[in-house]
Amino acid sequence: MNKNIFIVLFLGILLSILLVITADHVDRVTSTDEFCGNSCHSMNQYIANEEIYVASAHRTSKSGVVVGCADCHIPESLALAMWTHVKGGIKDSLSEVRNDFTNPAVWESFKPRLAKQVRERMLANDSRVCRNCHIMEKIAVSSYEGQRAHAQSFYTKVTCIQCHYNLVHSPVKPHEGFVENTHKLPD
């Protein structure tokens, strides 16, 4: 009896280790810019090679630090990352099959909804992906208005995405109520 329990326990541990190693490898492969930019037609055509994206400060930093797709769109936790890959992969694959993204008008019609989803997620988590790299107290803003906005954000609870909503990708007008009161700082 003890021998059987030991064998089952050993096999369970071995299987768990293999599962974690496999999940980590899948996460690393599917989190690369090469995978994200080439895995579907619309991503390759409209985002990965988009001039605004390629020339953005997050992609062409003077410091040599280049932000990748996963840095903003994939959670750091392996379990959450796998959930995001599976859920997003299924949703994106179905969308690619159901819609003719070779037509730029179809893509343009989707952008506001996609931007709203990302912005709402970032609002809900206080722009966590921004704060993974940026330390609010150490950001050196050059303009007076920017310095004032950053200083006031500590008190007004305005989060990064409320002001920086068109930072990396082509501009999408914010949805109703999104930036409400963001730029109305008290005197």
Disulfide bonds with the S-S distance in Angstrom:
none
